[in-house]
Amino acid sequence: MKPETHAEINKSGTLLDRELSQLAFNRRVMAQAEDKSIPLLERLRYLCIMSSNMDEFFEVRVASLLAAGHAGGELSGHPALLATLARISNECHLLVQHQYEILNAEVLPQLRAKGVHLLRHNDRNEAQRAWVKDYFDREVRPLLTPIGLDPAHPFPQVVNKSLNFIVSLSGKDAFGRGTAIAIVKAPRVLPRVIRLPDELSGGGVSFCLLSSIIHAHISDLFAGREVLAYSQFRVTRDSDLWVDEDEVKNLRQALKGELVGRQFGTSVRLEVARNCPPELSQFLLDQFSLDQSRLYRVNGPVNLVRLTELIDHVQQPALRFAPFFPGVPGKAASADIFAALNKHDILLHHPFQSFQTVIDFVRSAAYDPAVVAIKQTIYRTGMNSDLMESLIAAARMGKEVTVIVELMARFDEEANINWADKLEQAGAQVVYGVVGLKTHAKVALVIRREEGALRFYAHLGTGNYHPTTTKLYTDFGLLTARQELAVEVNEVFIHLTSLTKPHNLSHLWLAPFGLQSEIIKAIRNEAKIARAGRPGRIIVKINALVDESVIRALYAASNDGVKIDLIVRGACTLKPGVPGLSANIRVRSIIGRFLEHSRIYYFRNDLAHDVYLASADWMSRNLFRRVEVAFPVLDRTLKRRVIAEGLNPYLKDNSNAWELEANGAYTRRKPRARQASFSAQQYLMQTLGMPQTETGE
């Protein structure tokens, strides 16, 4: 697997480092945890999100860089790669250190002041210690299996991101041997956050971490031995799945085997407690074949993601964001969704507007006797999904159901395999996309027999068909009965199932065949307009921008006088505002309550105002190694809505916006003197959400 890094190719200095740009995104997430205007539990949640992001960064990005280096021999033979890894390591250590400083100096003390206590052993009173001791004896100790290391008990296999303990012991074991090191694995079946009884919490609510409980009683596991030192530890491993798709006959079966192996991939990071003795941390580094730069000493739990369990248990509304109830556009409220679509397209802006309309669209199709076929792509859908159940029901009722399931959707492979099994058992035709390419497009098609002819209805979106993320991610979805669009959606499905070359598409831009070239063509068209003396304008909202060819086209358009605004949530390797290179380009990132996920491409095109929504970011992997769809918004009213909701508020935002400088640094926007504060997400919640009076609040 070759990583998309610019460390070696960016010799001209016209691009920013991709990995450092991705880490800068995590720094912006962490800034949310420092924002005193945000409720405390939400600040804690941002710390947890940042930890999850960092886990994936090591599991995928760092792992891929290391794999690329080792592919040609020793890392020492790749000086540019070593320099990149050193920069990454330095920034990661600084990020993690600051993360725990926020946790320990700000968030946890302020939660204590609100009656929410995360108790370490020294914080617990006698009654609390007695309860913890009883909990340990009843629930924890019976499940622990301490392993004393000797030739018969070598260092055990340690699962990716699992909680473990290393223990240094004095004296000899029961057999008279000097086994000095033991390993204790925390049971994965136990909760990591344990709530104490209310009567022991002094009117508030108190929690203990499983790691703290094991720490406090670890000596109980080694009768007759003195525990000299111990530390929790956690190893992060390469988690990218790989199968030889040219060799395997059944991708699903091959992936099932790979999912087990993912837990024991190559080690890339070791986390230990801050006070872990150097000899123990070095012992662990040796076991996992890591150098000191991969060691992270943390002042707290080695897995902050687990603190989301605490957030879920605390029932104090004042410590959370106020509840939000998505709106339902009037056009989508029709009892007959197909009749409504024959009158007009329906545009949905999630999570400000409910995803239920899309679920109802598929459910209506499943139970409508006039519907003869349903086709849909699935990238991420989660373990529980009403939408998938509707597809299963449709298949059982004899409809032609075709589902293209992306088995290689990172970290969703198991859920997708399970749904593929259920769909096939129900009689659906399940296809696993195209060998070597991930099917990332978000499209669904319903074919209905009306007055003796087949009529097509389609849903095209920028986000996944996932019940949870549709409430947390900003995305657009278009429901349409425009035959010129829906017929082309059917052509995409035929292409994916038959593996034949797709027919010429007049409206959809399809990767890997023409999406990049269409994007560059549209950029160059704006440049041509600008050279002719007319206004050239481009506004793009995406999650990442790293494709070099697209960046070069943007640089050229900037030099031709095109005004370009890029709203890029995460990694961006384009350098904005550089005279002679990108003087007319501005880049900003919005970090707020919801994860910005929608992809919008706007080109002024001499007042034609071309608006495309897409599943694709402007990255090489999206443009060439995935099946992606960008689709035009043809209805003028809906086109204006996309601009008014998806672009203009984000360019106006002065509360959650960060502006990228040419050196790669981000500066947070603040309201100027006498300027009112404006948050795009808050504006959209107020504009599109359901009024509180309608919710009974």
Buried (B, 14 or more C-beta within 10 A) or exposed (E): EEBBBBBEEBEEEBBBBBBBBBBBBBBBBBBBBBBEEBBBBBBBBBBBBBBBBBBBBBBBBBBBBBBBBEEEEEBEEBEBBBEBBEBBBEBBBEBBEBBBEBBEEBBBEBBBEBBBBBBBBEEBEEEBEEBBBEBBEEBBBEEBEBBBBBEEEEBEEBBBBBBBBBBBBEEEBEEEEEBBBBBBBBBEEBEBBBBBEEEBBEEBBBBBBBBBBBBBBBBBBBEEBEBEBBBBBBBBBBBBBEBEBEEBEEBBEBBBEBEEEBBBBBBBBBBBBEEBBEEBBEBBBEBBEBEEBBBBBBBBBBBBBBBBBBBEBBEBEEBBEEEBBBBBBEBBEBEEBBEBBEEBBBBBBBBBBBBBBBBBBBBBBBEBEEBBBBBBBBBBBBEEBEBBBBBBBBBBBEBBBBBBBBBBBBEBBBBBBEBBEBBBEBBBBBBBBBEEBBBBBBBBBBBBEEEEEEBBBBBBBBBBBBBBBBBEBBBBBBBBBBEEBBBBBBBBBBBBBEEEEBEEBEBBBBBBBBBBEBBBEBBBBBBBBBEEEBEBBBBBBBBBBBBBBBBBBBBBBBBBBBBBBBBBBBBBBBBBBBEEBBEBBBBBBBBBBBBBBBBBBBBBBBEEBBBBBBBBBBBBBBBBBBBBBBBBBBBEEBBEBBBEBBBBBBBEBBBBBBBBEBEBEBEBBEEEEEEEEBBBBBBBBEEBBBEEEEEEE
